[in-house]
Amino acid sequence: MPVRKVAMLTAGGLAPCLSSAVGGLIERYTAIAPEIEIIGYRDGYAGLLTGNSVTIDDEVRAGAHLLHGFGGSPLGNSRVKLTNVKDCVKRGLVQEGQDPLHVAAEQLTKDGVDVLHTIGGDDTNTTAADLAAYLHENGYELQVVGMPKTIDNDVVPIRQSLGAWTAAEQGSIFAQNIIAEHSSSPRMLIVHEVMGRHCGWLTAETARRYHAWVGEREFVPGIGTTKERWDVHGVYVPETHIDIAAESARLKAVMDEIGCVNIFLSEGAGVEDVVAEMEAAGDEVPRDPFGHVMLDKVNPGAWFAKQFAAAIGAEKTMVQKSGYFSRSAAANDEDLALIKRCTDFAVDAALRGESGVVGEDEEQGDELRAIEFPRIRGAKPFDPSVAWFQELLAEIGQK
């Protein structure tokens, strides 16, 4: 069946790829099939449910290349799960008694859409999978072609998610300023909390890039500006157990020797301990529509800072979060190249009649392909045994 009209949406949290991915899709369609109409749903699945869309006209097509230089999303995002009927009703996206999947399917039909491009993380693409299955099972002739964005880099079976490299680079830039705060007070503990609910890749890669930056600097030891004071002293990810007693002893020795400690902590590290403490105290654990613990409200960074501060004799503690700084950046050159490969492939796949999530398939030799929706899932763990991470830990004295 010929493709006459396509729609796109961005959903979930931000990542440094959304604007570029939207721009790339527009550019590719304009270059090889300019007769195809394009619309974008505002605010992710919320816009799809309510029919709130924008037409990609000639002016937008002509300026699409400019989107590669912006962070955020030109279409806007939201966190909506189409199978969470109660939440969709509560937010006024559907009426009581309506099935959001049916509402979405009917809206796509009403708008005459032949292909829907979803740009988002595991929640966005598992929701896209639910929608694709519903469309197929109920006789709607429509393709869904997704692309993986998540700074956590934790989508199975995709080797590299769009935006993750940029987020790590930006996290390092954030740390380059924040860790200067070690000079603001004697015996300073700085906790750099990095996004990553289940996966420690972003924390590890951010720490690696920052440590490399420190290694490239020239210092003035005679006045106290030393590599040791600027470097990373601990990296903690969800995939490894944090022995607080042992690490406190090691970090106290660092504090006693150089007068500061700098930690990179994944926001998902030790969350089970934090939640257990909250539940034992009778506190309600806040969760989002997908059932995830709301980490910004649970605040693992502050919890771990409290555990370490007393044990290492910190006179002042600072917890700083790079997540919103990192995820809102424009894509760097590494990601721009990957985004172009994926957007070009996504358009070509759509015109071939394929559905799936476009990415390098780790289970099929890293081939770039439209990966089948049922194979997509989140929470892909980071492998802390990889050589580059073990080298980093060895260099900073963490075993």
C-alpha positions as CSV (number, residue, x, y, z in Angstrom):
1,M,0.0,0.0,0.0
2,P,1.5,3.4,-0.9
3,V,2.4,5.8,1.9
4,R,0.5,9.1,1.5
5,K,0.8,10.5,5.0
6,V,3.1,10.0,7.9
7,A,2.9,11.3,11.5
8,M,5.6,11.5,14.2
9,L,5.7,12.1,17.9
10,T,8.3,12.3,20.6
11,A,7.6,11.0,24.1
12,G,9.0,10.2,27.5
13,G,11.9,12.2,29.0
14,L,14.0,14.5,26.9
15,A,17.3,13.3,25.3
16,P,19.8,15.1,23.1
17,C,18.4,13.6,19.9
18,L,14.7,14.5,19.7
19,S,15.0,17.7,17.7
20,S,17.6,16.2,15.4
21,A,15.5,13.1,14.8
22,V,12.4,15.1,14.0
23,G,14.5,17.2,11.6
24,G,16.2,14.2,10.1
25,L,12.8,12.5,9.3
26,I,11.5,15.6,7.7
27,E,14.7,16.0,5.6
28,R,14.7,12.4,4.4
29,Y,11.0,12.4,3.4
30,T,11.4,15.8,1.7
31,A,14.5,14.5,-0.2
32,I,13.1,11.2,-1.5
33,A,9.3,11.4,-1.3
34,P,8.3,15.1,-1.1
35,E,4.7,14.3,-2.1
36,I,4.1,12.5,1.3
37,E,2.3,14.7,3.8
38,I,3.8,14.9,7.3
39,I,2.2,15.9,10.6
40,G,3.6,15.9,14.2
41,Y,1.5,15.1,17.2
42,R,2.0,17.6,20.0
43,D,3.2,16.4,23.4
44,G,3.6,12.7,22.5
45,Y,0.8,10.2,23.0
46,A,-1.2,13.0,24.7
47,G,-1.4,14.8,21.4
48,L,-2.3,11.6,19.6
49,L,-5.2,10.9,21.9
50,T,-6.6,14.4,21.7
51,G,-5.9,15.0,18.0
52,N,-3.5,17.9,18.7
53,S,-1.1,18.0,15.7
54,V,0.9,20.4,13.6
55,T,1.3,20.2,9.8
56,I,4.9,20.1,8.5
57,D,4.5,22.7,5.8
58,D,7.0,24.0,3.2
59,E,8.5,26.5,5.7
60,V,9.2,23.9,8.3
61,R,10.6,21.5,5.6
62,A,13.0,24.3,4.5
63,G,14.2,24.9,8.0
64,A,14.3,21.3,9.2
65,H,18.2,21.2,9.1
66,L,18.2,23.9,11.8
67,L,16.6,21.5,14.2
68,H,19.9,19.5,14.5
69,G,21.3,22.4,16.5
70,F,18.7,22.4,19.2
71,G,18.0,20.3,22.4
72,G,14.5,19.5,23.6
73,S,11.8,18.5,21.2
74,P,10.0,20.9,18.8
75,L,6.9,18.8,19.2
76,G,6.8,18.5,23.0
77,N,6.8,15.4,25.1
78,S,4.7,13.7,27.8
79,R,4.7,10.4,29.7
80,V,1.5,8.6,28.7
81,K,1.0,4.8,28.7
82,L,-1.9,3.8,26.4
83,T,-2.7,0.7,28.4
84,N,-2.9,2.7,31.7
85,V,-6.6,3.5,31.2
86,K,-7.1,5.0,34.7
87,D,-4.3,7.5,34.2
88,C,-5.5,8.5,30.8
89,V,-9.0,9.2,32.1
90,K,-7.6,11.0,35.1
91,R,-5.6,13.3,32.9
92,G,-8.6,14.0,30.6
93,L,-7.0,12.4,27.6
94,V,-9.9,9.9,27.1
95,Q,-13.4,9.6,28.5
96,E,-14.5,7.1,31.1
97,G,-15.2,3.8,29.4
98,Q,-12.9,4.5,26.4
99,D,-10.0,2.4,25.5
100,P,-7.0,4.7,24.8
101,L,-5.6,2.2,22.3
102,H,-8.9,2.4,20.4
103,V,-9.0,6.2,20.7
104,A,-5.4,6.4,19.3
105,A,-6.3,4.1,16.4
106,E,-9.4,6.0,15.5
107,Q,-7.5,9.3,15.6
108,L,-4.8,7.9,13.3
109,T,-7.5,6.7,10.9
110,K,-9.3,10.1,11.1
111,D,-6.1,11.9,10.2
112,G,-5.4,9.5,7.3
113,V,-2.0,8.4,8.7
114,D,-0.3,5.5,7.0
115,V,2.9,5.5,9.1
116,L,3.5,6.6,12.7
117,H,7.1,7.4,13.8
118,T,7.6,7.2,17.5
119,I,10.8,8.6,19.0
120,G,11.4,7.6,22.6
121,G,12.8,5.2,25.1
122,D,11.7,1.8,26.3
123,D,8.4,3.0,27.7
124,T,7.6,4.9,24.5
125,N,8.5,2.0,22.3
126,T,6.7,-0.6,24.4
127,T,3.7,1.6,24.2
128,A,4.3,1.8,20.5
129,A,4.4,-2.0,20.5
130,D,1.0,-2.1,22.3
131,L,-0.4,0.2,19.7
132,A,1.1,-1.7,16.8
133,A,-0.3,-5.0,18.1
134,Y,-3.8,-3.4,18.6
135,L,-3.7,-2.0,15.1
136,H,-2.8,-5.3,13.6
137,E,-5.3,-7.3,15.7
138,N,-8.2,-5.0,14.8
139,G,-7.6,-4.6,11.1
140,Y,-6.1,-1.1,11.0
141,E,-3.7,-0.8,8.0
142,L,-1.0,1.3,9.6
143,Q,2.8,0.9,10.2
144,V,4.6,2.0,13.3
145,V,8.3,2.7,13.0
146,G,10.1,3.7,16.2
147,M,13.5,5.1,17.1
148,P,15.3,4.6,20.4
149,K,16.1,7.7,22.5
150,T,17.3,7.3,26.0
151,I,20.3,8.7,27.7
152,D,20.4,5.6,29.9
153,N,21.4,3.5,26.9
154,D,19.4,0.6,28.3
155,V,17.0,-0.6,25.5
156,V,17.2,-4.3,24.6
157,P,18.5,-5.4,22.1
158,I,19.8,-2.0,20.8
159,R,23.6,-1.4,21.0
160,Q,23.5,2.4,21.2
161,S,20.5,4.6,22.0
162,L,20.2,8.0,20.4
163,G,21.4,10.9,22.6
164,A,23.4,8.8,25.2
165,W,26.9,9.8,23.9
166,T,25.9,13.5,24.1
167,A,24.5,13.1,27.6
168,A,27.7,11.6,28.9
169,E,29.7,14.4,27.3
170,Q,27.5,17.0,28.8
171,G,27.6,15.3,32.2
172,S,31.4,15.6,32.1
173,I,31.1,19.3,31.2
174,F,28.7,19.7,34.2
175,A,31.2,18.0,36.5
176,Q,34.1,20.2,35.3
177,N,32.3,23.1,36.9
178,I,30.7,21.5,39.8
179,I,33.8,19.7,41.1
180,A,35.5,23.1,41.3
181,E,33.3,23.4,44.4
182,H,35.8,21.2,46.3
183,S,37.7,24.4,46.9
184,S,34.8,26.2,48.5
185,S,35.1,24.5,51.9
186,P,37.5,22.2,53.8
187,R,36.7,18.5,53.8
188,M,34.2,18.8,51.0
189,L,32.1,15.9,49.8
190,I,30.6,16.3,46.3
191,V,28.1,13.8,45.0
192,H,27.5,14.1,41.2
193,E,24.2,12.3,40.7
194,V,23.7,11.0,37.2
195,M,20.5,9.8,35.6
196,G,20.1,6.0,35.2
197,R,17.2,4.2,36.8
198,H,18.3,0.6,36.2
199,C,21.4,1.0,34.1
200,G,24.8,2.4,35.1
201,W,26.1,3.0,31.6
202,L,25.6,6.8,31.7
203,T,27.2,7.2,35.1
204,A,30.2,5.1,34.1
205,E,30.6,6.8,30.7
206,T,30.2,10.2,32.2
207,A,32.9,9.4,34.9
208,R,35.2,8.0,32.2
209,R,34.9,11.1,30.1
210,Y,35.4,13.4,33.1
211,H,38.4,11.4,34.3
212,A,39.9,11.6,30.8
213,W,39.5,15.4,30.9
214,V,41.3,15.6,34.2
215,G,44.1,13.5,32.7
216,E,44.6,16.0,29.9
217,R,44.9,19.0,32.2
218,E,48.1,20.6,33.6
219,F,48.0,21.4,37.3
220,V,49.8,23.7,39.7
221,P,50.5,21.4,42.7
222,G,52.5,24.0,44.6
223,I,49.4,26.1,45.3
224,G,47.1,23.1,45.8
225,T,45.6,22.7,42.3
226,T,46.2,19.0,41.9
227,K,45.0,16.2,39.8
228,E,44.1,14.2,42.9
229,R,41.7,16.9,44.2
230,W,40.0,17.3,40.8
231,D,39.7,13.6,40.0
232,V,36.9,11.1,40.5
233,H,37.2,9.1,43.8
234,G,34.2,6.8,43.5
235,V,31.8,5.6,40.8
236,Y,28.6,3.7,41.9
237,V,26.1,2.0,39.5
238,P,23.0,-0.1,40.1
239,E,24.7,-3.2,38.8
240,T,27.2,-3.4,41.6
241,H,26.6,-3.7,45.4
242,I,27.8,-0.7,47.4
243,D,29.6,-1.8,50.5
244,I,29.1,1.5,52.4
245,A,31.3,0.5,55.3
246,A,34.3,-0.5,53.1
247,E,33.9,2.4,50.8
248,S,33.5,4.8,53.7
249,A,36.9,3.6,55.1
250,R,38.5,4.0,51.7
251,L,37.0,7.4,51.1
252,K,37.9,8.6,54.6
253,A,41.5,7.9,53.8
254,V,41.2,10.0,50.6
255,M,39.5,12.8,52.6
256,D,42.2,12.8,55.2
257,E,44.9,12.9,52.6
258,I,43.7,15.5,50.1
259,G,40.8,17.3,51.9
260,C,37.9,16.4,49.5
261,V,36.0,13.5,47.9
262,N,34.2,13.5,44.5
263,I,31.7,10.8,43.8
264,F,29.8,9.9,40.6
265,L,26.5,8.1,41.6
266,S,23.8,6.7,39.4
267,E,20.4,7.7,40.6
268,G,19.3,4.1,40.5
269,A,22.2,2.8,42.6
270,G,20.9,1.4,45.9
271,V,17.3,2.5,45.3
272,E,16.1,-0.7,46.9
273,D,17.8,0.3,50.1
274,V,16.2,3.8,50.0
275,V,12.7,2.4,49.3
276,A,13.0,-0.2,52.0
277,E,13.9,2.5,54.5
278,M,10.9,4.7,53.4
279,E,8.5,1.7,53.6
280,A,9.8,0.7,57.0
281,A,9.1,4.3,58.2
282,G,5.6,4.1,56.8
283,D,6.2,6.6,54.1
284,E,4.5,6.4,50.7
285,V,6.8,5.7,47.8
286,P,5.9,8.0,44.9
287,R,5.5,6.2,41.5
288,D,4.8,7.4,37.9
289,P,2.1,6.1,35.5
290,F,4.5,3.3,34.4
291,G,4.9,2.1,38.0
292,H,8.5,3.4,38.3
293,V,9.7,4.9,41.6
294,M,9.9,8.7,41.1
295,L,13.6,9.1,41.7
296,D,13.6,12.9,41.8
297,K,11.3,12.6,44.9
298,V,13.0,9.7,46.5
299,N,16.4,11.5,46.1
300,P,19.0,8.7,46.3
301,G,21.9,11.1,46.0
302,A,20.9,12.9,49.2
303,W,20.4,9.5,50.9
304,F,23.9,8.3,50.0
305,A,25.5,11.6,50.7
306,K,24.1,11.4,54.2
307,Q,25.5,7.8,54.7
308,F,29.0,8.8,53.5
309,A,29.2,12.3,55.0
310,A,29.4,11.3,58.7
311,A,31.6,8.3,58.0
312,I,34.3,10.2,56.2
313,G,34.1,13.3,58.3
314,A,32.9,15.7,55.7
315,E,32.4,19.3,56.9
316,K,30.2,20.2,54.0
317,T,28.3,18.1,51.5
318,M,27.0,19.1,48.1
319,V,24.7,16.9,45.9
320,Q,24.4,18.1,42.3
321,K,22.3,16.5,39.5
322,S,23.4,16.7,35.9
323,G,20.4,15.0,34.4
324,Y,18.3,17.9,33.2
325,F,21.4,19.7,32.0
326,S,22.6,16.7,30.1
327,R,19.3,15.5,28.6
328,S,18.3,18.9,27.2
329,A,21.5,19.4,25.2
330,A,21.7,19.5,21.4
331,A,23.2,16.3,19.9
332,N,27.0,16.2,19.5
333,D,28.8,14.9,16.3
334,E,28.8,11.3,17.5
335,D,25.0,11.3,18.0
336,L,24.3,13.4,14.9
337,A,26.0,10.7,12.7
338,L,24.0,7.9,14.4
339,I,20.7,9.9,14.2
340,K,21.2,10.4,10.5
341,R,21.8,6.7,9.9
342,C,18.7,5.8,11.9
343,T,16.3,8.5,10.5
344,D,17.3,7.6,6.9
345,F,16.8,3.9,7.6
346,A,13.5,4.6,9.4
347,V,12.1,6.4,6.4
348,D,13.4,3.8,4.0
349,A,11.9,1.0,6.2
350,A,8.5,2.8,6.2
351,L,8.5,3.1,2.5
352,R,9.3,-0.7,2.3
353,G,6.3,-1.5,4.5
354,E,8.3,-2.5,7.6
355,S,7.5,-1.9,11.2
356,G,9.7,-2.0,14.3
357,V,12.2,0.0,16.2
358,V,15.2,1.1,14.2
359,G,18.6,0.4,15.9
360,E,21.7,-1.7,15.8
361,D,20.6,-5.1,16.8
362,E,23.0,-6.6,19.3
363,E,21.4,-10.0,18.8
364,Q,22.0,-10.0,15.1
365,G,25.6,-8.8,14.7
366,D,24.8,-5.1,15.4
367,E,23.0,-4.9,12.1
368,L,21.0,-1.7,11.6
369,R,17.4,-2.8,11.1
370,A,13.8,-2.4,12.1
371,I,13.8,-4.6,15.3
372,E,10.6,-6.4,16.0
373,F,8.5,-4.7,18.7
374,P,8.0,-7.8,20.9
375,R,11.8,-8.0,21.3
376,I,12.0,-4.4,22.7
377,R,12.3,-4.0,26.4
378,G,14.0,-1.7,28.9
379,A,16.3,-2.0,31.8
380,K,19.2,-3.5,29.8
381,P,21.9,-3.7,32.5
382,F,25.4,-2.2,32.1
383,D,28.2,-4.7,32.3
384,P,30.5,-3.4,35.0
385,S,33.1,-6.1,34.0
386,V,33.9,-4.4,30.7
387,A,37.6,-3.5,30.4
388,W,37.3,0.3,30.2
389,F,35.2,0.5,33.4
390,Q,37.5,-1.8,35.3
391,E,40.5,0.3,34.1
392,L,38.7,3.4,35.3
393,L,38.1,1.9,38.8
394,A,41.7,0.8,39.0
395,E,43.0,4.2,38.1
396,I,40.9,5.9,40.8
397,G,41.7,3.3,43.5
398,Q,38.3,1.7,43.7
399,K,38.1,-2.1,43.6
